[in-house]
């Protein structure tokens, strides 16, 4: 997602699922002021939605910038059993790991 597209997205309805647990963070004052400004410009969006969309755009760009090339340690030690080396592959694997974990939390305990 390109950050330039966020204004268009914020004009549409949202079906985003939220994590079952709340995360509390403190923001720098200048960042908080910018989020408040965006919130006032797009009153149909909550600050949670705005922050989530901004983070999603930034994380997509972050992942795009990660190397998909194996590093010397990975090759020498054979640390990746799937044969998918590189920081990007590790990041994507960890994202899936935590996504599964969060989805399992959302579903609740499994009854036997």
C-alpha positions as CSV (number, residue, x, y, z in Angstrom):
1,X,0.0,0.0,0.0
2,X,1.4,3.4,-1.0
3,X,1.0,6.0,1.7
4,X,-0.4,8.3,-1.0
5,X,-3.4,6.0,-1.2
6,X,-4.4,6.3,2.4
7,X,-6.6,9.4,1.9
8,X,-8.7,7.4,-0.7
9,X,-8.8,4.4,1.7
10,X,-10.0,6.5,4.6
11,X,-13.0,7.7,2.5
12,X,-14.2,4.1,2.2
13,X,-15.9,1.8,4.7
14,X,-13.6,-0.4,6.8
15,X,-13.9,-4.1,7.6
16,X,-10.6,-4.5,9.5
17,X,-10.4,-6.9,12.3
18,X,-8.6,-5.8,15.4
19,X,-6.4,-7.8,17.7
20,X,-8.2,-9.2,20.8
21,X,-5.6,-7.5,23.1
22,X,-5.1,-3.8,23.3
23,X,-1.6,-2.3,22.8
24,X,-0.8,0.9,24.6
25,X,2.0,3.2,23.2
26,X,3.2,6.7,23.9
27,X,3.8,8.8,20.8
28,X,6.1,11.8,20.3
29,X,4.1,15.0,20.6
30,X,4.7,16.0,16.9
31,X,3.5,12.5,15.7
32,X,0.4,12.8,17.9
33,X,-0.3,16.3,16.5
34,X,-0.1,14.9,13.0
35,X,-2.5,12.0,13.8
36,X,-4.9,14.4,15.4
37,X,-4.8,16.6,12.3
38,X,-5.5,13.6,10.1
39,X,-8.3,12.5,12.5
40,X,-10.0,15.9,12.1
41,X,-9.6,15.8,8.3
42,X,-11.2,12.4,8.1
43,X,-13.8,12.4,11.0
44,X,-15.3,9.0,9.9
45,X,-12.1,7.3,10.8
46,X,-11.0,6.6,14.4
47,X,-7.4,7.3,15.5
48,X,-7.0,3.5,15.9
49,X,-7.9,3.1,12.2
50,X,-5.7,5.9,11.1
51,X,-2.7,4.6,13.1
52,X,-3.3,1.1,11.9
53,X,-3.4,2.2,8.2
54,X,-0.3,4.4,8.6
55,X,1.6,1.5,10.2
56,X,0.4,-1.0,7.6
57,X,1.7,1.3,4.8
58,X,5.0,1.8,6.6
59,X,5.4,-1.9,7.3
60,X,4.7,-2.7,3.7
61,X,7.5,-0.4,2.6
62,X,9.7,-1.8,5.3
63,X,9.2,-5.3,4.1
64,X,9.8,-4.3,0.5
65,X,13.2,-2.9,1.5
66,X,14.3,-6.1,3.2
67,X,16.9,-8.2,1.5
68,X,15.9,-11.5,0.0
69,X,19.5,-12.5,-0.4
70,X,20.9,-15.1,2.0
71,X,23.6,-14.0,4.4
72,X,26.8,-15.9,5.0
73,X,25.6,-17.2,8.4
74,X,22.4,-18.7,7.0
75,X,24.3,-20.5,4.3
76,X,27.1,-21.8,6.5
77,X,24.9,-22.9,9.4
78,X,22.0,-24.1,7.3
79,X,19.6,-22.3,9.7
80,X,16.7,-22.2,7.3
81,X,15.2,-25.7,6.9
82,X,12.9,-24.5,4.1
83,X,15.7,-23.2,2.0
84,X,14.2,-19.7,1.9
85,X,17.0,-17.5,3.1
86,X,17.3,-13.8,3.7
87,X,15.9,-11.2,6.1
88,X,12.7,-10.8,4.0
89,X,11.9,-14.5,4.2
90,X,12.5,-14.6,7.9
91,X,10.3,-11.5,8.4
92,X,7.5,-13.1,6.3
93,X,7.8,-16.4,8.3
94,X,7.6,-14.5,11.6
95,X,4.6,-12.5,10.4
96,X,2.8,-15.7,9.6
97,X,3.8,-17.2,13.0
98,X,2.4,-14.3,14.9
99,X,-0.7,-14.0,12.7
100,X,-1.6,-17.6,13.5
101,X,-0.9,-16.9,17.2
102,X,-3.2,-13.9,17.2
103,X,-5.9,-15.6,15.2
104,X,-5.8,-18.5,17.7
105,X,-6.2,-16.0,20.6
106,X,-9.2,-14.5,18.9
107,X,-10.8,-17.9,18.4
108,X,-10.5,-18.6,22.1
109,X,-9.6,-21.9,23.8
110,X,-10.1,-25.1,21.9
111,X,-12.5,-27.5,23.7
112,X,-11.7,-31.2,23.7
